[in-house]
Amino acid sequence: MYLIGLTGSIGMGKTQTAALFEEEGVPRYDADAAVHALYEIGGAAVEPIGEMFPDAVREDAVDRAALGQIVLKDAAKLAALEKIVHPLAGATQVDFLNAQISAGASHVLLDIPLLFETGGHEFVDCVVVVSAPADIQRARVLARPGMTEEKFDDILAKQVPDSDKRAAADFIVDSSVSVADAHRQVKEILAALRDREGTALQGRLDRAAARDK
């Protein structure tokens, strides 16, 4: 099974691009969705986060906005949060990969926003980076409800620069033209990968499983 790592900085169009891979029949692991599920009522992260950050849990679920305010500018608190969330998310990734092995999938997409920041790019067979010019990125992000220039700059400061991601990518999807153009690029990437054999699966499984211990 061939592991495609998909990433991109905030506002670059990664989510839309991931959906295009899904349209082409590639099973997708959505790291953001996995974390959302952990934060919802009954989610495995609610209790430990509530113990660490009581003000971040409301009505038996993690309030992502409140949690963000707590950890955004505090590196120690962010690291404490990551110690809780990463092993739990790693377990969901193992479950996904095992399910796709059983299903006989030839290629899977690991949609992980912080792929480079967490070192995950070393445990995939190729990396696809979604990118767009900085002015388009900024306009997209600042159009989001509740977003400010300061918050956007804080988020960017914690992410590997787009230029570095592009330099390390195996493939780049330019999302600045149109969805149709991005879809064309996705099809070209999948055509290039069609006959490639993956070698990263076991390392990825081992790494994710280790986080669950």
Secondary structure, DSSP 8 states (H G I E B T S, - for coil): -EEEEEE--TTSSHHHHHHHHHHTT--EEEHHHHHHHHHSTT-TTHHHHHHH-GGGEETTEE-HHHHHHHHTT-HHHHHHHHHHHHHHHHHHHHHHHHHHHHHT-SEEEEE-TTTTTTTGGGGSSEEEEEE--HHHHHHHHHTSTT--HHHHHHHHHTS--HHHHHHH-SEEEE-SS-HHHHHHHHHHHHHHHTT-----HHHHHHHHHHHT-
